[in-house]
């Protein structure tokens, strides 16, 4: 099982938990995806992952906060939900890739 799949699965699980979407998004990205190396991500989604990474740190932080938290703070709930959906979609691509790599019995 790929490391990328595990990271996206964990992030998606966090996105599906309870609490405000902006908090879940910031934590899912910060804990599970922020340190994921783009080279570990399947090439089919690598460009989109890099775009997501840039999106998630596009706002200059205030003192005491991270760029991720500043960016999510500036999003509407609808925008945060859209970014969360991007993460879930990447899990789907990873899962399909994992299934395609399994040997046929």
C-alpha positions as CSV (number, residue, x, y, z in Angstrom):
1,X,0.0,0.0,0.0
2,X,1.4,3.4,-0.9
3,X,2.2,6.0,1.5
4,X,0.2,8.6,-0.5
5,X,-2.9,6.4,-0.2
6,X,-2.5,6.2,3.5
7,X,-2.1,9.9,3.9
8,X,-5.1,10.7,1.7
9,X,-7.2,8.0,3.5
10,X,-6.3,9.5,6.9
11,X,-7.1,13.0,5.7
12,X,-10.4,11.9,4.3
13,X,-11.3,10.2,7.5
14,X,-10.6,13.4,9.4
15,X,-12.7,15.4,6.9
16,X,-15.6,13.0,7.6
17,X,-15.4,13.5,11.3
18,X,-17.6,16.0,13.3
19,X,-16.9,19.6,13.7
20,X,-16.7,22.7,11.5
21,X,-15.6,22.1,8.0
22,X,-12.9,24.7,8.1
23,X,-11.3,23.2,11.2
24,X,-11.5,19.7,9.8
25,X,-9.9,20.8,6.5
26,X,-7.1,22.7,8.2
27,X,-6.3,19.8,10.5
28,X,-6.6,17.1,7.8
29,X,-4.2,19.0,5.5
30,X,-1.8,20.0,8.3
31,X,-1.5,16.6,9.9
32,X,-1.8,14.3,6.9
33,X,-0.9,16.0,3.7
34,X,1.3,19.1,4.3
35,X,4.5,17.1,4.6
36,X,3.6,14.6,1.9
37,X,6.3,14.7,-0.8
38,X,4.9,15.3,-4.3
39,X,7.2,12.5,-5.6
40,X,5.2,10.0,-3.4
41,X,1.9,11.1,-5.1
42,X,0.9,9.1,-8.2
43,X,1.8,11.0,-11.3
44,X,-1.9,11.1,-12.3
45,X,-2.7,13.5,-9.5
46,X,0.7,15.0,-8.8
47,X,0.0,18.3,-10.6
48,X,-3.4,18.7,-8.8
49,X,-1.8,17.8,-5.5
50,X,0.8,20.6,-6.1
51,X,-2.0,22.9,-6.9
52,X,-3.8,21.9,-3.7
53,X,-0.7,22.5,-1.7
54,X,-0.2,26.0,-3.2
55,X,-3.9,26.7,-2.5
56,X,-3.7,25.7,1.1
57,X,-0.9,28.1,1.9
58,X,-1.8,31.1,-0.3
59,X,-2.6,33.6,2.5
60,X,0.1,35.3,4.5
61,X,-0.4,34.3,8.2
62,X,-0.9,36.6,11.1
63,X,1.5,36.3,14.0
64,X,1.1,33.0,15.7
65,X,-0.7,31.2,13.0
66,X,0.4,29.0,10.1
67,X,-0.2,29.8,6.4
68,X,-2.6,26.9,6.2
69,X,-4.7,28.2,9.1
70,X,-4.6,31.7,7.6
71,X,-5.7,30.4,4.2
72,X,-8.6,28.3,5.6
73,X,-9.6,31.2,7.9
74,X,-10.2,33.4,4.8
75,X,-12.3,30.7,3.0
76,X,-16.0,30.5,3.1
77,X,-17.5,27.2,4.3
78,X,-18.5,26.5,0.7
79,X,-14.9,27.1,-0.5
80,X,-13.6,24.9,2.3
81,X,-16.0,22.1,1.3
82,X,-14.8,22.4,-2.3
83,X,-11.2,21.9,-1.2
84,X,-12.2,19.0,1.0
85,X,-13.9,17.4,-2.0
86,X,-10.6,17.8,-4.0
87,X,-8.9,15.8,-1.2
88,X,-11.5,13.1,-1.3
89,X,-11.3,12.9,-5.1
90,X,-7.6,12.3,-4.8
91,X,-8.2,9.4,-2.4
92,X,-10.5,7.9,-5.1
93,X,-7.7,8.1,-7.7
94,X,-5.2,6.6,-5.3
95,X,-7.7,3.7,-4.5
96,X,-8.2,3.0,-8.2
97,X,-4.5,3.0,-8.8
98,X,-4.0,0.5,-5.9
99,X,-6.7,-1.8,-7.4
100,X,-5.0,-1.6,-10.8
101,X,-1.7,-2.6,-9.3
102,X,-3.0,-5.8,-7.6
103,X,-2.3,-9.0,-9.5
104,X,-5.3,-10.7,-11.0
105,X,-6.2,-14.0,-9.5
